Amino acid sequence: MQKRGAYVLANDKVYEWTVAFLESFRAHNPDLPLYLIPFDDRCGQITGLASEHQFETFEHKSFDLLESIGEELELGVTPTGPHWFRRFASFWGPLDEFIYLDCRMVVLAEVAPLIRALDSYDCDFL
């Protein structure tokens, strides 16, 4: 059986947004596995919410490589740009089928049907 769930990228700088995301996500997805991808090393406050909002932190050895790709493509527009590339580590994560959500979102429905859509269509990526 495929392991399905969701990933979110966040850090303490967007703590309030992340709390709103987590509360809305869990209100509609109480049992769906959720993994936090740390945007950078400033995640102490957010990781402290793990038991309350039932998520795990996902760390991966590819973060440095992904950030170096981000540095090449970012062209110095923002100092945080390379960190955005950490989201792509989700492809090597513990979930077989997943949805990536941003911490700036408020989730207003169950997201599992979006993940299950992969069962209905002949594609690997939506």
N, C-alpha and C positions, 0 to 999 in steps of 0.2 A: 504494500500500500504506500502511495506517495505521501510524504510529509508536506502538508500545506500550511502556510502562514503568511506573515507580513514582516517587512523590515521598515525601520524608520531611522533617519539620520538626524542627530541633534547634538547639542552641547549646552553647557550652563548659560551661555549668552542668550539663548532663546528659551530659557527655563519656563517662563509663563506660557509661551506658545506650546511648549512640549506638554505641560500639564493639561492644557485644554485639549490637545490632541489625545493624550492618554485617556483622559476621562471620557471623551466622546468615543474613542475607539472601543474601550471596554464596555461602554453602555450598549453598544450594538454588536460587539464581538467578544463576549465574555470568555469564550473558551479557545479562541483562535491563537495559536502560538505567535508571539511578537518578539522580534529581536531589534535591539537598539544598536545601530552602527555609530560609534562615537565619531563625531565630526573632527575632533582633535583631543588633546589630553585634558581639556577643561570640562569634565563630565561628572565630577564628584556629587553635585547636588542631584543631577538627574539619575545617576545610577542608584542613589539612595531611595528612589521611588520604585525600584524593581519589585519588591515584594508586594507593595500596595497595589501596583498596576499590572502585576504578573507579566513581566518581560525579562528577557535575558540580554546581556550585553554580548555582542558578537565582535570579537577581535580577530584579525586575520593578518597573516604574514605579508599579504599583498598590499597593505596600506601604503608602505613606502614607495613601491613600484607605481601604484595608481597615482599617488601624489606627484611623482616625478613626471608622469605622463601629463597630469594636470598643469604642472609648471611649464611644460613645453607648449601646451595648447592655450593656456590662459593669457599669455603675452603680457603679464603684469598689470592687468586691468584692476584686479582686486587682490589684496593680500591673502584673502581666504580662499580664493578660487581653486587652488589645487586640492584642498580638502574635500571639495564636492565630489571628486572622483572616487572617494572611498565607497560611495554607494554601489559601485560596480562590483565590490567584493561580495555582494549578495549572490552573485552567480556561483560562488564557491562556498556558500554557507550551508547550514544544516537543512535548509528547506529545499525540497525537490521542485515544488511549484509555489509561487509566491506573488505577492503584490508589493511594490515599493511605494511607500507613502511618505510625504514630507511632513515634518513636525508643524508646519504652518497651516496644516489642514485641520478642519473639524470634520469628523466622520459622522455622517447622518444616517447610515444604514449598514447592514451587514455586508462585508466585503467578500465573503466566501463565494458567492455566486460569480463574482468577477474572476476569481481564481479557477473555479470549476468550468468556466467558459472554455478553457483549454481542452476539456474533454469533448466538446462539441465541434471544435474546429481543427482542421488539419494544419496546425502551426505549433511552433515551439515558443513563440514570443508574441505577446500582444501588447 
